[in-house]
Amino acid sequence: MTKRALKRMAREGAYETGHYGDDAKVRRLPIDIRERGNAWNPLGHDGAPSNPERDQSYLKTIKPKSPGQAELMEAIDNKNLVMALGPAGTGKTYIAISKAVEALEAGTVSRIVLSRPAVEAGESIGYLPGDMEDKLAPYLRPLYDALTDRLSVKRMRALMAEGAIEIAPVGFMRGRTLNNAFVVIDEAQNCTYMQLKMLLTRLGWHSTMVVTGDPNQSDLLPGISGLADVADRFEAVSNIAVVRLADRDIVRHPLVAEMLGVL
């Protein structure tokens, strides 16, 4: 690098003279990002979270972060059948699985049964190799993620091997009676009315069932999803809790709530 080029870079602020030799190739940005008053910063302009109430610090013992989440957790503790409806990022699945693990560890149920429709989000990935568990693994990944967050991978695999945690496809639930179990039906907006009717009537003695979904994010053809219809009908049943979460309950990045407000 020539001396003329070095002098020009020093004038432009892209190279700090006095710190490096002539052969140095280390440069800094002309403008430090912290000097940009209008630049977006996930921690806010002063280094502190823009909204302290939305600080996503990790807690192993879950606590509600919004009124809607508090209502959902209370409903799960007091009702045998709970329907949790709301937009993405409100913690529906995570709370349901956390409560299921809590019940299993406390001995109030003997097993956890997780079910999720194998419906792709608008893009087909074709036929998958392997046995049933291998074929369903991509669809059930969100459930595995939540389980491994509440349990270690080793503990989860041990419980699955014992049958204490079961991943059941929607299509294989007919004819079963789920006694002494905590059942989570995830992504229920991708179930038809008849599928939901079949799933809901699997509830047995000493069991809790939580159905989660977002009626506005169905991957089925318009009018096929039965989640909204079933939830409306259950509003009149006193022993069933229907919890409707809103944008204010979103606990993912604050931009998620803003995006859902315009999309």
C-alpha angles and dihedrals in degrees: 000000000000124000089240091058091047092053092049091050091048091053090050092049094240094116129038111220120212094038101070136035126247092267095052117122098190114116135175129216114270090237123032111230090232089059092060104095094194097042117121113248122182089215096047129253095288095048093258124108112276088229114023091196089065096052104137100214112163118249122181091205104060121229128181114264097191139028090254092054090048089052091049094050091048091049092052090051093051108031133060093213123039129174115201114194124178148111126292116288099031093113098247097142095036094052092046094051092042090054090047092053090046091053092047093049091047091052095238089123130027098216146012120230117195123188133179131169114251095233121142121225097247097299123087117218093191128226117344127214126236136043126315094282092051092048093050097043096092092051094046097046093107090055092049090049092054092045094051089049091057095035132028116258090247092051092047093051091048092052091047091050089051092049093244089120117041129184106205126185115230091239092059098051099083115113096018128122113205108208124177091005140124106227124195119190106192129194090015091167085080092060124091122233092260092048091052091047089053093047096046092051091058089079111121138183120309091008137128124209126194119189116195131187150121114242089202094060103054117147091202126094115279113283095017100095113091099193099096093045093049092047091051091051092048093054087083094052110092096201093055122074120214110191117190113198121199140201090276088064095059110120099180121091111325089241090067091068091046092049093049088052092062104027 
